[in-house]
Amino acid sequence: IMEAWYPTSGRSFGAFFEDDLEVSPLWFRWVDAALRQYYDLSSGRPVHPKLIGLSLYRPTHDELTARPFQVNNGFVPFAFQQPCSWGAVYFPEAWRYFREWMPVQTADPRIRELSLTSNTWSSASSWKKYLIRLMYDKGLFMVYPNFRNRSVLCTNHFLKGEHRLPDARLYELPLLYPEAAVSSF
């Protein structure tokens, strides 16, 4: 994923989807509305300097601690200090910085062995464990959707792949469809 996109301007966004995801037909509409709210297209910068992107998924469990994760805020988007790899749009400056920061981290074996909760993930194949570290170190966050009935804009079907499979009952959530989205935007 690190080689998939290099932003060329402040108006270039990277949308990443794993190959076992299914997306809602409303995902792009939500991203468009969220970009208008959280990103200043005229300046090419997010409205908050620590905001790095938009998730299309809403966690029900903290994947670093496996604890249940619940947000009770009237079903409005929320800020969360973890990256999303199951469908997300990343902002150009943040992704550019991450792409330049990560090789420095992976080149030093002492840094690779820091006490991260995500250390069970492969250093060779997990870009996300490094973005977790960067977000923690710099106080960065993403905006996550929070629809009724735990609906999401993308869900994971957990096909066998390179990483371990979590319990799908905890993470496979219902997609948001147009008939349920009348007041969701």
Secondary structure by P-SEA (a helix, b strand, c coil): cccccccccccbbbbbbccccccccaaaaaaaaaaacccccccccccccccccccccccccccccccbbbbcccccbbbbcccccccccccaaaaaaaaaaaaaaaacccccccccccccccccccaaaaaaaaaaaabbbbbbbbbccccccccccccccccccccccccbbbbbccccccccc
